[in-house]
């Protein structure tokens, strides 16, 4: 599809602030209430100079305008929280977009999936918005007669050509003058679609010869059934092109083109400062994480449970010769398998990413502020996980005593969990759905475990690819080296035989575990932190690249699809050979007296 966009007769881009778009799918954070959702959106987009009282007044007026007073303090709802109805969700979607008072509001089938009453209230709310001086443009899917009567104007398209464009009240007269009057007791919108939608040709073919066909007495119905959609379209198209409606539209467009009209100012989707957006997003994300049991609370319980089990299995591991293997196994389990449990928060993050994509589409905030706010809001939960797990395992296993050693172990676990979360963010930005993300994320973490230096020592890894570069960009190899150094340096272990001297931890690290001591454990911790930053930056660049590349990819894909469709034979063509298998299908009620097709 190609063309030009004109606003008030002038060629313009559809800038944020001037135009808003309500998608067909309603995407929210289900843990927030209706009022909280609107309020956070207002803080994100309204100017930072707006006072809190003014924002609250705007929020309340928007709630009233959309008829959401009764559910304003109800949770929206998600997979484990009961929430508001589908109609209320659709009105909430509209409320979020009219906060900034856009000149134009586009909606993609706002009544889809709603019952007749909910659909009526949604369109009634849109009519109230239109009365305030804004232009509402909406595609609509099979509206009821009550919903259809609420619209002011109707644009009827077929194969990209205008069949009718004018007031809704004049549409029936237009079709009647063209020779296709609307039958009595029929919804006008259904009649219009039946005239211009080629899918109804198959319906008419099915009706031919059936008992239902014999019951049709209305002359207009019989006329439509006897004509193909292409013939009806041609008549309607010719009628419209020669009508006063088309002439009036052309005159109006010419008037806009030659008259000086106010220039629409180019504005951003959000007028709030970067710091205001950061604080608002952080508060909203933290609230969501606090209320969503599956985001962090369930993982905290699982981490504490697993840590208690690990502490019991390796309780008071000691410093004999066999304790060397036990300490190594315990450190490997904590750095590998326990951090693997971080993947459990992936489903909740996917839901948050859906909200981000929707809000980013309308320019609510940037990619960088979203990534930073997510990290800041999740950081307190990561601290709770790392401190609780490290406290249980460290003192039950009796690792190297000392407060600084414990602090290092907690920091090592904290950064490791944060890296896994960042890695899963990158996966979420690449894969299209939850299941593929879990599979890909599990595979990546499995490769990290294999090259971390626990299952096979780092010096024994194949040099090509697995050592350089995989083990160097693997956070787990650095985290495990730091954990081993933190625990074993300064400790002496019993030898295998009693008469031999004790083994120093440094000797164990170099000769038995294959870890060099040419750098401090703090450098290992710094390497984990650097990988954490690298993952966040990679996540940022992937999101920005998708923003730039996706329109180009969609254009190419659309052209490729259209080319392939032109090469395919139509399945609706009559078979090129005669066969008794191909015959007209009749309903059972009309088959009396028909011959068998096999005779």
N, C-alpha and C positions, 0 to 999 in steps of 0.2 A: 504494500500500500504506500502510495506517495501522494503528496499534495502540499498545500500551504495553509498556514494558520493565520487568520486575520482576526484581530480584535478591534472593534469599532472602525472597521474598514482599513486598518493598517496591519501590515505584515508584522507579526510579533511572535516571540517565543512565549510559551506558557510558563511564566516564572512562578516560583513559590510565593505565597501570600496573595496572589491574584486568583489562582486556581487551586482548588482542593479536590481530592479524589477519594471516594469511599469504595473500597474493594468489595467483591462479592463475599469473600470469607471474612468472618468476624474474628479477629485475633487480639487477645488481651492476656494480661497476667491474671490468671483466675483467682489468685490469692488476695487481690485488692478489691475494695468495694467500688461501687459506681462513682461515688463522690470522690474517692481517693484517685481513681483513674483520671477523671476530668481535671482534678486539681493538679496532679503531677504534670499533665499535659499542658495546663495553663502556665505553670512555673517554667516549663521547658521552652515555651514559645513566645510568651508575652514579653514585652520589654522589661529589663531588670529594674527600670525606674518605677515600674508599676508597684504600688503599695500592696501589702498583704490583704488589706481590707478591700481594695479594688478588685484583686484577683478573686477573693471569696465571693464578692458580689457578682462577678462575671460567671463564676462557676454555678452559683445558685440560679441565676437567670437562665443559663443554658440548660440546667436540669429541668426547670419549669417549662421552658420552651419545647423541650423534647418529651415532656410528660413522664419524667422519671422520678417524680417525688416519692412514690410509694416504695421504690426499690433503691433509693439513693444510698442507703447504708447497708445494703445486702452485698455479700461477696458475689463476684461474677461467676465463680465456680470453675473447677477443673476435674481431673479424673477421680479425685477422692473428696471433693467439696461440692455440695449441691449449690447451685447458683441460680441466676436469673433466667428468664425464658428467652427463646430465640428472637422474638420481636423486640424485647427490651435490649438485647445485645445489638441488634441492628440500629436501634435509636441511639444507643451509646456510641456506636461507630460514627454516626452522623454528628452527634454532639461534640466529639473530639475534633472534628474538622471545621466546625463553625465557630470555634472559640476565637479564632483570629479574624473573623468576619471576612471571608474570601468573597470576591466579586462573582466567581463562577464555582459551582459545586457539581462535579460529575459523580454519578453513582452507577455501579455495575449490578444490575438486577437486584435492587434492594429487597424485593419481596420473595426471592427464591427460598424455598424451604419453609415458608411461613404459612400458617393457616389464614383463612380469609379475614378473620378479625384482626390478627396481628399485622397482616399486610395493610389493612385499612388504616390502622393507627400509625404505621410507619409513613405511609404516603400523606396522611393528614398532617403529621408533624412536618414533612417536607413542604407542604402547602403553606404552613404557618411561616416557615423560613422564607419562602418565596415572597410572601406578603411584606416582608421587611425590606424589600428592595434588592434581593439577590436573585441571580439566575440559576435555576436548578435544571440540569440536563441529566436524564436517567434513561437507561435501557430498561425495559420491563418485560417480564416473562409471564404470559397468560394472566393478565390482570382480570379480576372480577369486574362486573359491571359497576359496582359501587366504587372500586378503586379507579377504574377507567374514567369515571365521571369527574374525579378530582383534578385531572390534568387540564391545563389551559390550552396547550398546543400539542399537535401530533406530527411527528416526522416518520413517515412510513417508507422504508427502504426495501428494495428487492434487487439482489445481484449488484449492489452498489449504486443503483439508480433511484432517484426520488420518485415515488409513486404519489405521495401526497405530503404537503407541508402547509399546515394551516391550523385553524382553531378546531378543537375537538368536536364542538357542536356542528360544524359544517361538514365533517367527514361523511356522515350518513347521507347527506344530500349529494355530496360529490359522487359517492359510489352509486347512488340511485340514478343520477343523471348519466353515469357511464354505462348503465344497463345492468348493474349488479346491486339491487337494493337488499338491505339486510332483512332476512326473514323475521317474522314475529317470534317473540320468545327466545331470541338468540342474543348472546352477548356480542355487542358490536366488535370488540377486539378480536373475538374468535372468528367472526365473519371476515374481517380484514385480512387476518393471517391466512385463512383458507383460500382467499383470492390470490395471494401473492407467494405462498409457500409451496414449492414444488413437491414437498413430501406428501401433500394431500392428494397428489395424483395416484399414489399407491393406495391410499384410503378409498378413493373413488373406484379404482379398479376392483378392490375387494368387495365394495358395495354392489357393483353391477351384478344383476341376476339374483341377489339375495332377497330374503323376505323383507329386510329393512328397506331395500330400494323400492319395493312395491308400496310401502307405507308412506313414502315421501310424496306429498301432494303439492307442496309449495313450488310455484313456477320458478322462483329464483333459485331454489335449491337444485331443481332439475337442470336449470341452465348452467349452473356452475359445474355440476357433475358431468355434463355433456361436453364441456370445454376443458382443454388442458390449461395448466397454470401459465404456460408461455403465451397462449392466446389471450388469457385474461390480463396478464401483465402488459402485453402490447397495447391493448385497448385502454387500460388505465394510464399507461405512460403517455400515450398520445393525448388522452383527455387532459391530463395534468399540464402537459407542455403548452397546450392551447388555451388553458384556463386563465381566469383573472388572478388566481392564487399565485401561479408562477410569475405572471407579470408584476404582481405586487412585491414579490420577493426580490426580483431583479431590480425594481425601482428602489427598494429599500437599501439594497447593497450598494447601488450607485450613489444614493444619498449619503451613505456612510463614507464612501470613497472620496467624495468631493467636498464634504463638510469638515471643518475643523472640529475635532473632538478632543476631550481631555486626554493627555498622554498618561498611560498607566505606569506608575513608578515601579521600577524593578526592586523587589524586596527579597529578603531571605525567608526561608521557611520558618526560621526562628529568629526573634529579635532579642533573645536573652544572651547575656555574656557567656563566655566559655566557662568561667568559674561557677556561674549560676546553673548552667546545664550540668556540670560535673557534680555539684552538691545535690541537685535534684535527682539525677540518675542514681547516685550512690545511695541516697535515702530510699528511693523506690526499689532498687535491687536488693538492698539489705532487708527491707520489709518483706519482699517476695521470698527471699531465702529463709527468713525467720518463720514464715507461715507455711511454707511448703515442706512437709515432713520428709519427703523423699529427696530434697535437695542436699541438706547437710545433716539434719538430726538423725536420720536413719543411719547414715555413714558413721556419725560419731558413736552411736550405739554399737555398730558392728566393729569399729576400730577398737573400742574399749574391750569388747568381748574377745576379739582375736588377740589383743595384747595380753589379756589375762591368761588365755590359753598358752600363748608363747612363753610368758613368764613362768607358767607352771611346768611346761615341758623342759625348759632350760633353767629351772630354779637353782640358784646358787651354783653356777657352773664350775666355779673353782679355778685352780691354776695348775692342775696336773697335765700330763702329756696329752691325754685324750680331750682335755678342755680346749686345746688349740682348735681341733676340728669342730667342737661344739660352738665355740665363740664365732668361728667363721660361718658356720651354718646359720646361727641365729642372726648375725649381721646381714647375711645374704637374704634371709627370709624377710627381715624388716625393710631392707632397701629395695627388694624386688616384689615379693608377693603382697606385702602390706600396702605398698604404694599402688599396686595394681587395683586395689579396691576403690581407688579414686574414680575409676571409670563409671562407678555407679551413679554419679551425678550427671552423666551425659544426657539422659532424657529430659531432665529439667532445664538444662542449658539449651537444648534444642528448642524448647518452647520459648525461652527468652530470646533466642536468635530470630524466631519468627516475628516477634514483636519488633525487634530491631529492624529487620528488613522492611516491615510495613512502615514504621516511622521514618526510616531513612528515605523511603520512596517519596515521602512528602516533605523531606528536608527538615525534620524536627531537630536533628543534631548530627554531629560528625562521627566518623569511625573512631578517631582517636579518643574522644571523650567517652565513648561507649566502652572501649577496651579498658581504659584506666578506671572508670567507675566500677566495672565488674570486678577488677582486681581489688580495689579498696573495700568494696562491700563484702567480698568473700574472705578477706584477710583475717578478720576476727574468728571466723569458723575454722580456718586453717590452723590458727594458733591453738584453738581448743583441741583440735584433733591431734596435732603434733605434741603438745604438752601432756595431754592425758595419756597418749600411747607411749611416749618416751618415759614418763614417770613410772608407769606400770612395768614396762619391760626392763628399764635400766636398773631399777632397784630390786626387782625380783630376780633377774638374772645375775645381778651384782657385777656389772661391768666395771671398768676402771673407776675407782672412787675419786670424788672431787667435784665441786660445783661447776667448774669450768668445763670439765669433761661432759657433764650432764647437759650444760647449755649448748655445747657443740653438737651433741647427739640430737637435741631437740631442734636446733637450727637445720641440721642436715636433713632430718625428716620433714621439716616444714618446707624447705626449698624443693625437696624431691616431690612432695605432693603437689606443690604449686606448678612444677614443671609438667607433671602428668596432666594436670588440668589445662595448662596452656597447649600441650600437645593435642588434647581432645578438642580444644577450640579450633585448632588448625584443621583437624579432621572434619569437624562440623562445617567449616567453611568450604570444604572441598566436596564432600559426598552429599547426595540429594536427600537422603532419608536416614532415620534413626538406626535401622537394622544394619545397613551398610557401614554406618559410622562405628557401631559397636564391633563389628567384625574387623574392620580395618584398624581400629584402635587397639584391639586385643592382639592383632598380628604385629603391630609396631612394638608394643610393649614386650611381646615374646622375643622379638629380635634383640631388644635392649637387654633382656635378661640373659640371653645366650652369649652376648659379647661384653658382659659386665665384669668378667674376671672371676666369677664364682664357679660356674659349671666347667669352664676351662680357663686356666690361668692366662693373664694378659700376654706374657711373653710367648706363649705357645699358640696364640691365635695366628692364622695365616696373615702374612704381612699385607698382601694385596687385598684391598677392599675392607676386610674385617678389622684389621688393625688400623690401617690408614684408608679411609677416614672414619669408619663406623665407630670404633671404640673411643675415638677422640671427641666425637660429637654426641656420644651416648652419655647422658647425665648420670646413668646408673653406675658406670664404671668409675667416675669421679666421686660420686657419693659413697660408693663401697670402699674405695681406697681411703677416703677421709675417715670413714667409720672404723676401719681396721686400724689405722694409725692412732685414732683417738683412744681406742680401747687397749691396744697391745704395746705401744711404746711406753716404756717405764715399768713393765710387768715382766717377771721372770717365771718361766714354766718349768715343771719337773721334766727331767729327761726320760727317755723310754726305759732306761736301765738305772737302778738306784745309785750305782757307783759313778755315774757320769755327772759332769757339772750341769747346772741349771741352764736352760735356754733363755736368752734374752728376747724380749718381744721384737726388737729391731732385727735380730737374726731370723726369727720366725717369719717376719714379713718379707724379707729379701730372698731367703732360701726356700721356704715352703709355700708361700702364697704368691710370690712373684711380683711384689710391689716394691718399687724403688723409693728411696728416701732422699732423693735429690731436691725435693721441694716439701714445704710444710703442708700440714693438713688444711690450713686455712686457704692455701692456694686451691686445693681440691674443692673447698666450699665456694670459693670465688668462681671456679669454673662452672659449678652447678648454677650459681646465680646468673652467670653470663649466658648459659644455655636457656635459662628462664626468660631473660630479656630477649634473646634471639627468637624464641617461639612467639612471644607477644608481637615482636616486630614482623615476623613472618605472617602472623594472623592479620595484622594491619594491612600489609601489602597485598595479601590475597583478596581481602575484602575490597580494597581500592581497585585492584586489577579486575575483579568481577564487575564492578560498577562501570568500568570503561569498556571492557571486552564483551559483556553480555549483550548490549544492543547490537553490536557488530555480528556476534554469533547468531542471534535470533533472526537478523535480516538474512544472513547466509542460509540458515536452516529453512526459513520460509521459502526462499527462492528455490532451494533444492527440493523441498517437498512439492511445490507447485510443478516443477519440472518433471518429477517422478509421476505425479498424478496425471499429467498430460500423456505420459507414455503408457499408462495402464489402460487396458480395455475396460469399458464400462460393464458392470455386472447387471445393469438393467436392460441391456440390449437383448433383443429376441434371439434365441439360439439359431445359428446359421444352418442347422439341419432339422429336419422334421423328426419328431420323436413323440411316441405316445406317453412318455414320461412327463412332457411339458404340456399341461392343460390348465384351463382356467379353474381356480379353486372356488367352490361354491360352499356356502354354509349348509349345515345339515338340514336346516329348516326349509331350504329351497331346492333340495336334491330330488324331491319326489318327481318321478317321471323322467329323470335324466338317464341317458344310456351310460353304461360303464365305459370308462376310457380305455379299458383293456379289450373291449369287443371290436 
